[in-house]
Amino acid sequence: MPITDWDDAYANAAHIPGAERFLADWPVRTAALRERRAPEGLRYGPGARQVLELFRPESAVQGLTIIVHGGYWMRFSPDEFGFLAAGPLARGQAVAAVRYTLAPEARIAGITAEIAAAVAVAAEAVAGPIHLAGHSAGGQLVSRMGCAGVLPEAVAGRIAHVLSISGVHDLRPLMRTAMNETLRLDADEAAAESPALLTPREGLRITCAVGGNERPEFLRQTDLLANVWTGLGAETRAVHLPGLHHFDVIDELATPEGALTRLLLDQSFS
C-alpha cells in the first residue's frame, strides 16, 4: 500500500505510550552523568551552538566516540542526549556529544558542515580510532560523515565504525511532511544530503540499527542504506533490535553492555 499520510509515517511520539516520560527523563539522566563526570567544552565554530561536550574516561583512553543527537534537525541538544555517553565512556572511550545549529536557522546542508567541523575538532583533541553514533536525524548526519569527500582524509581514515540508529537516510519523503515548512528541503538539497543516494568512503564499516517496534518507515530507511551501500564498497549490516521503539532503543547505548554499545565498539563485524 502506498503511504498517503507522510506526517504520520514519521510521527514517533504519537505511537509510543508514555512518550512524555522519555522526553522528561533524558535531561535528568544527562544532568546526573555531568555531575559524575564533568565534560570539557570545545568550540568548533563561532556560532552559539557550535560547541561539543567532551567526556573523558577514568581509565586510559581507548579511542573517541562522537554522538550526534536527533530531533529532526529542529530540536534537542546534548542537554537531553548527553546521557548516551555513559556506555562508551565506561568502555574507555572519550565521548564527544555535539551541539549544532537547528532548523530553521540552519538548513540540513549547513548542519552537515557543522558536524564535519565538530568531528575534526574532536579528532584533534583525542587520538585513536573514531566511532560515530547518531540517532534519527543524527543517524543521517553520521552517515553523511561516512560519505566520500566529506571529512579530511586524515580524519576519515581514523573512522573505525559508524552506527546509524533509526536513521533517516533518504530525505526526499520529508518534503511531503509539514515539518518541511521548517526544514525547507528542496529536491536538490534532499538528494545531496541523502546518504542512500550518495557514495560511501571506500572500506567504510557501518551498522544501521533500529528498534523492531519502530514505525515502518524507520525500518525501511534502516534497511535501505545497508542494502544500497553494500553495493558501493562499504561493509554494512542492518540490525533490528526486538521489542524496542524509537525512544527506548537508545538506552542500548547508555550502558557498557547495551546492544548498541557492543555493536559500536566490538571489533567483530558479522
C-alpha positions as semicolon CSV with decimal commas, in nm:
position;residue;x (nm);y (nm);z (nm)
1;M;0,000;0,000;0,000
2;P;0,141;0,344;-0,088
3;I;0,188;0,588;0,200
4;T;-0,063;0,871;0,189
5;D;-0,005;1,031;0,530
6;W;0,364;1,115;0,542
7;D;0,330;1,315;0,863
8;D;0,203;1,004;1,040
9;A;0,473;0,790;0,879
10;Y;0,740;0,996;1,054
11;A;0,548;1,060;1,379
12;N;0,710;0,880;1,671
13;A;0,573;1,017;1,998
14;A;0,212;0,969;1,886
15;H;0,272;0,595;1,857
16;I;0,472;0,544;2,180
17;P;0,268;0,504;2,502
18;G;0,402;0,737;2,771
19;A;0,628;0,918;2,526
20;E;0,638;1,225;2,752
21;R;0,808;1,020;3,022
22;F;1,108;0,958;2,798
23;L;1,136;1,323;2,699
24;A;1,130;1,428;3,066
25;D;1,378;1,162;3,174
26;W;1,657;1,230;2,924
27;P;1,775;1,567;3,067
28;V;1,764;1,424;3,420
29;R;1,990;1,136;3,318
30;T;2,222;1,376;3,136
31;A;2,250;1,604;3,440
32;A;2,338;1,302;3,656
33;L;2,616;1,199;3,417
34;R;2,757;1,553;3,405
35;E;2,761;1,558;3,785
36;R;2,959;1,234;3,794
37;R;3,190;1,321;3,506
38;A;3,206;1,690;3,415
39;P;3,264;1,737;3,041
40;E;3,501;1,980;2,875
41;G;3,355;2,229;2,628
42;L;3,526;2,251;2,290
43;R;3,425;2,510;2,032
44;Y;3,431;2,412;1,665
45;G;3,292;2,736;1,522
46;P;3,176;3,086;1,616
47;G;2,803;3,008;1,634
48;A;2,617;2,991;1,965
49;R;2,553;2,619;1,928
50;Q;2,883;2,527;1,760
51;V;3,030;2,354;2,061
52;L;3,075;1,996;2,175
53;E;3,099;1,840;2,519
54;L;3,395;1,606;2,564
55;F;3,374;1,344;2,837
56;R;3,699;1,169;2,924
57;P;3,702;0,824;3,087
58;E;3,861;0,745;3,419
59;S;4,072;0,474;3,257
60;A;4,320;0,504;2,972
61;V;4,157;0,634;2,656
62;Q;4,087;0,357;2,403
63;G;3,957;0,588;2,130
64;L;3,699;0,853;2,051
65;T;3,323;0,814;2,019
66;I;3,125;1,104;1,873
67;I;2,749;1,115;1,939
68;V;2,507;1,322;1,730
69;H;2,156;1,369;1,864
70;G;1,828;1,352;1,676
71;G;1,515;1,567;1,679
72;Y;1,451;1,605;1,304
73;W;1,726;1,868;1,284
74;M;1,485;2,101;1,470
75;R;1,502;2,004;1,839
76;F;1,718;1,889;2,126
77;S;2,085;1,908;2,217
78;P;2,340;1,729;2,435
79;D;2,138;1,863;2,730
80;E;1,892;1,584;2,656
81;F;2,107;1,322;2,485
82;G;2,436;1,355;2,672
83;F;2,345;1,054;2,889
84;L;2,417;0,831;2,588
85;A;2,787;0,891;2,651
86;A;2,773;0,665;2,957
87;G;2,803;0,336;2,768
88;P;3,109;0,414;2,554
89;L;3,264;0,612;2,843
90;A;3,260;0,303;3,062
91;R;3,435;0,114;2,782
92;G;3,732;0,352;2,785
93;Q;3,613;0,586;2,512
94;A;3,646;0,961;2,524
95;V;3,300;1,075;2,415
96;A;3,209;1,396;2,233
97;A;2,842;1,498;2,232
98;V;2,785;1,751;1,954
99;R;2,562;2,057;1,977
100;Y;2,467;2,206;1,639
101;T;2,257;2,484;1,491
102;L;1,894;2,383;1,444
103;A;1,648;2,446;1,162
104;P;1,515;2,688;1,053
105;E;1,827;2,887;1,146
106;A;2,033;2,627;0,960
107;R;1,950;2,409;0,663
108;I;2,045;2,042;0,668
109;A;2,340;2,100;0,435
110;G;2,473;2,359;0,679
111;I;2,426;2,119;0,972
112;T;2,625;1,855;0,782
113;A;2,911;2,104;0,750
114;E;2,892;2,178;1,122
115;I;2,913;1,810;1,215
116;A;3,216;1,768;0,988
117;A;3,385;2,060;1,164
118;A;3,296;1,916;1,505
119;V;3,436;1,574;1,413
120;A;3,763;1,735;1,303
121;V;3,798;1,930;1,629
122;A;3,718;1,625;1,843
123;A;3,966;1,417;1,642
124;E;4,237;1,672;1,711
125;A;4,165;1,656;2,084
126;V;4,166;1,275;2,117
127;A;4,395;1,024;1,947
128;G;4,300;0,677;1,830
129;P;4,017;0,520;1,632
130;I;3,695;0,715;1,588
131;H;3,345;0,572;1,628
132;L;3,044;0,777;1,516
133;A;2,695;0,720;1,655
134;G;2,381;0,916;1,572
135;H;2,010;0,874;1,640
136;S;1,731;0,956;1,394
137;A;1,839;1,284;1,228
138;G;2,173;1,216;1,393
139;G;2,181;0,887;1,205
140;Q;2,161;1,079;0,879
141;L;2,437;1,312;0,994
142;V;2,685;1,043;1,098
143;S;2,611;0,852;0,778
144;R;2,695;1,168;0,584
145;M;3,031;1,170;0,762
146;G;3,088;0,829;0,606
147;C;3,031;0,960;0,254
148;A;3,326;1,013;0,024
149;G;3,481;1,360;0,037
150;V;3,305;1,494;0,347
151;L;3,586;1,471;0,604
152;P;3,956;1,546;0,562
153;E;4,138;1,225;0,472
154;A;4,345;1,231;0,790
155;V;4,024;1,224;0,994
156;A;3,820;0,996;0,768
157;G;4,097;0,738;0,773
158;R;4,060;0,704;1,151
159;I;3,690;0,617;1,142
160;A;3,660;0,261;1,266
161;H;3,281;0,234;1,260
162;V;2,964;0,434;1,200
163;L;2,644;0,344;1,387
164;S;2,324;0,496;1,248
165;I;2,042;0,437;1,498
166;S;1,693;0,474;1,348
167;G;1,849;0,693;1,082
168;V;1,669;0,880;0,805
169;H;1,882;0,802;0,501
170;D;1,661;0,922;0,214
171;L;1,532;1,273;0,281
172;R;1,304;1,303;-0,019
173;P;0,990;1,178;0,163
174;L;1,030;1,456;0,419
175;M;0,942;1,711;0,151
176;R;0,588;1,571;0,179
177;T;0,561;1,642;0,553
178;A;0,453;1,952;0,743
179;M;0,795;1,969;0,907
180;N;0,939;2,078;0,574
181;E;0,797;2,424;0,641
182;T;1,084;2,443;0,891
183;L;1,344;2,227;0,717
184;R;1,292;2,397;0,377
185;L;1,419;2,096;0,185
186;D;1,401;2,117;-0,192
187;A;1,469;1,836;-0,438
188;D;1,834;1,930;-0,487
189;E;1,919;1,951;-0,117
190;A;1,722;1,637;-0,033
191;A;1,920;1,442;-0,292
192;A;2,253;1,596;-0,192
193;E;2,202;1,519;0,178
194;S;2,055;1,167;0,148
195;P;2,325;0,910;0,230
196;A;2,130;0,643;0,041
197;L;2,176;0,846;-0,278
198;L;2,548;0,907;-0,220
199;T;2,871;0,708;-0,228
200;P;3,034;0,587;0,095
201;R;3,404;0,615;0,157
202;E;3,576;0,301;0,031
203;G;3,606;0,042;0,305
204;L;3,366;0,217;0,545
205;R;3,215;-0,001;0,816
206;I;2,858;0,096;0,905
207;T;2,582;-0,060;1,112
208;C;2,225;0,058;1,060
209;A;2,028;-0,033;1,373
210;V;1,662;0,017;1,452
211;G;1,412;-0,087;1,715
212;G;1,194;-0,373;1,600
213;N;0,880;-0,188;1,713
214;E;0,956;0,135;1,529
215;R;0,739;0,291;1,262
216;P;0,754;0,102;0,931
217;E;0,921;0,396;0,760
218;F;1,216;0,379;1,002
219;L;1,253;0,007;0,939
220;R;1,257;0,076;0,566
221;Q;1,504;0,363;0,595
222;T;1,737;0,144;0,804
223;D;1,739;-0,147;0,562
224;L;1,764;0,086;0,263
225;L;2,107;0,228;0,346
226;A;2,258;-0,106;0,445
227;N;2,132;-0,254;0,119
228;V;2,245;0,025;-0,113
229;W;2,587;0,084;0,041
230;T;2,669;-0,287;0,034
231;G;2,697;-0,250;-0,342
232;L;2,915;0,060;-0,319
233;G;3,219;-0,067;-0,133
234;A;3,108;-0,030;0,228
235;E;3,094;-0,311;0,483
236;T;2,737;-0,289;0,606
237;R;2,487;-0,462;0,828
238;A;2,128;-0,392;0,930
239;V;2,022;-0,485;1,283
240;H;1,664;-0,485;1,416
241;L;1,653;-0,488;1,798
242;P;1,336;-0,674;1,903
243;G;1,078;-0,508;2,125
244;L;1,227;-0,158;2,114
245;H;1,079;0,165;1,980
246;H;1,224;0,497;1,867
247;F;1,264;0,636;2,219
248;D;1,388;0,337;2,420
249;V;1,622;0,191;2,158
250;I;1,887;0,449;2,254
251;D;1,904;0,309;2,608
252;E;2,114;0,035;2,449
253;L;2,393;0,290;2,401
254;A;2,372;0,429;2,755
255;T;2,519;0,121;2,926
256;P;2,855;-0,052;2,864
257;E;2,692;-0,386;2,782
258;G;2,398;-0,242;2,587
259;A;2,337;-0,388;2,243
260;L;2,423;-0,061;2,067
261;T;2,740;-0,007;2,269
262;R;2,855;-0,356;2,178
263;L;2,762;-0,307;1,813
264;L;2,951;0,021;1,802
265;L;3,272;-0,081;1,976
266;D;3,320;-0,456;1,936
267;Q;3,580;-0,541;1,675
268;S;3,395;-0,830;1,511
269;F;3,167;-0,736;1,223
270;S;2,921;-1,003;1,117
